[in-house]
Amino acid sequence: MKALKRKNYQLDEGKIKRVRRLLKAKTETEAIQKAIDLVLFQEEAAKAWVENAGAGGVEDLYAR
């Protein structure tokens, strides 16, 4: 894990509680870290999707 840095943000408490519950995080900090990780993963997945679009072919499993 990379170095952590203390930050001070004004965030919607209701959203933090909702994210904490959805991501099953024990703390608000963990919820925010998981949410950031999720966004970064989505960006990587979208990039890979675009890079691989059109690669390969579609196999007809029903041999039509």
Contacts in CASP RR format, 6 or more apart in sequence:
PFRMAT RR
TARGET T0000
AUTHOR 0000-0000-0000
METHOD contacts of the structure
MODEL  1
MKALKRKNYQLDEGKIKRVRRLLKAKTETEAIQKAIDLVLFQEEAAKAWV
ENAGAGGVEDLYAR
16 28 0 8 1.000
16 31 0 8 1.000
16 32 0 8 1.000
19 25 0 8 1.000
19 31 0 8 1.000
19 32 0 8 1.000
19 34 0 8 1.000
19 35 0 8 1.000
20 27 0 8 1.000
20 28 0 8 1.000
20 30 0 8 1.000
20 31 0 8 1.000
23 30 0 8 1.000
23 31 0 8 1.000
23 34 0 8 1.000
23 35 0 8 1.000
23 38 0 8 1.000
25 31 0 8 1.000
25 34 0 8 1.000
END
